[in-house]
Amino acid sequence: MTLVVRPYSEGDEFAINDAFNRIFGCNRSIEEWVWKFSVEGAREATVAAWDGENLAAHNGGIPAAFMVGDRRVLSLQGVDTFSLAALDKRRDWKAAWLDVMDFFAEVIAPQVEAPLLYGFTGPNSIGHMVKRCRWDAAEPRRIPLLTRAAGTGGAKTLASRFYVARPFSENEPALDLLWERTCDRFSAAVVRDADHARRRFSGHPTARYHRWLVTRRFSRDPVAYAVFRTDGGLCRWADFLWDAQHPGALDLIQHLSSRLALQTDCHQETMWLDGDPVAEDRLRAVGFEGGPDPSGVVRVVRFLDQSLSAEAFAPGKVYTTMADADLV
């Protein structure tokens, strides 16, 4: 047995997607894999270990601009990370996953000049990611999950009546201005500009995203945006960003979410929210509640440039929504 660890090559996606479905009990189509890895540089940052034509282990990489303090750097998000050693009862593949993760960090990341690696992992893999793969630049963080039963909130406030919302298209330049106005509120975050929204929420083969841009009445200046995904009985806040000087804009977003949940037969509204205590307090006041995600999923981080600020990744400081994961 000779394992070969290498980057993605055309045609690998069929074996990779089949293995993903076996490992995670999913039924993801090849079209969704193509969409997910259509981000520029994603396929080149994807690594797998092969035993001949048999896939042994895999880790995908999704490039994204990341703000850390006053720096903007390229990050790679580790996604679809798995080993087939246990499932296929191949003890000789046991080291393949670690080989893949080492190749990802020590070969791929330097090649693309990405000094920051991050990802979300389940409770059974935390020890492997932190101790063996050295994704230990910050304390593993369970992201708060907030929920609200559909129909139990969402009334319009007086403040929200000074704002209007309109659907936005795949290319919305106003998001660049909104990010510039709001990014100073966060110590670290994926850059949420127009390019990010286009890459993240356009072209999915099955998911429907409801995208809203909020402005003051009689103005075109953006003060907030929100993206919702409705399926499986859930209205999920996939992403949102708002100017905290305009609390009525957030009031309007939660009103839109409440109406959308009822219109699409959802029984619950749900979101990840971390790094924005002002938004959390305001949303809890209108019926959202919760705590650390009960699934046990945590964010793990590795710095390849030790001058990056670990303090920026202290618990509760990284702005995080469901858009930062790769499955919503």
Residue, then its C-alpha position, 0 to 999 in steps of 0.5 A: m500500500t502506497l498512499v499518495v497525498r495530492p491536490y484535487s485533479e479533475g474528476d476527483e469530485f465523484a469519489i470525493n462526493d460519494a465518500f462525503n455522502r457515506i461518511f456524513g449520511c447525506n445525499r449531496s448531489i454532484e451539482e452541489w459539490v460543483w457549486k460549493f467548490s466553484v469559489e476561485g482557488a477552492r479546488e486548488a486548495t483541496v487535498a486528498a490521500w489516495d491508495g491507487e484509485n481508492l480515496a482514503a482521506h480528504n480536506g477541502g479548502i475554501p478561500a475567503a478574505f478575513m479581517v484580523g484586527d487592522r489587517r486583511v488576510l487570505s484565509l482557507q476554511g477547512v471543509d468536508t474533512f474526513s477519513l475513510a479508515a474506520l468506515d472501510k476498515r483500513r488500518d493502513w489508512k489511519a495516518a492518511w487524514l493527518d498527512v492530508m491536514d499537514f499537506f493542507a497547512e504546510v504546502i497548500a496554504p504557503q503556496v496561496e499565501a494564506p496565513l490563517l486556517y479555520g474551520f468548524t468541527g464536531p466534538n469527536s474531532i476537536g482533540h485531533m484538530v487541536k492536538r494533532c493538527r495544531w489548529d490551536a491558535a485560539e480556544p475552540r469556540r462553540i457558537p451561540l445558537l439562537t432560536r425563536a418559535a415561528g409566530t411568537g414575535g416579530a412585531k414591527t417597532l416604531a423605530s423599524r418604520f423609518y426603514v425599508a427593505r428591498p431584495f438585492s441581486e447577485n451583484e450589490p455594490a452597496l454591500d461594499l459601503l456597508w462593510e466599510r461602515t461596520c467592520d470596525r465593530f469587530s475584532a475579527a471576521v470574514v469580510r462581508d462585502a459584495d464579493h462575499a455575498r455573490r460567492r456565498f449566496s448565488g447559484h446554489p442548485t437547490a437552496r433558495y436564499h432570500r436576500w434583503l438590503v435595508t436603507r433608511r426611508f428616502s435614502r439609498d445608503p445601506v444600513a443593513y442586509a440579511v440573507f435567509r434560507t427557508d427549508g426543512g421547516l426552518c427559517r435560518w438567518a444565513d447571514f446579516l450585517w447591520d450598522a448599530q447606529h440604526p437599531g430600527a434596521l435590525d428591528l425590521i430584519q427580525h420582522l421580515s424573518s418572522r413574516l418569512a417563517l410563517q409564509t414558508d411554513c417554517h416552525q422555527e427561526t434560527m441563527w448562529l450569532d457571536g461577536d455582536p453583543v448589541a445585536e444579541d441583546r436586541l434579538r433576545a428582547v424580541g423572543f430569541e433565546g438559546g446558548p452554545d450550539p447543542s450539536g457541540v460544533v466548535r470553531v478551530v483556528r491555526f495561524l501560519d503567521q504568528s504575528l496575527s492577533a490571538e486576542a482578536f480570536a478570544p471567545g465572543k470576539v469573532y463575528t460569526t453567523m451561519a454563513d461562516a459554516d459551509l452547510v447553510 
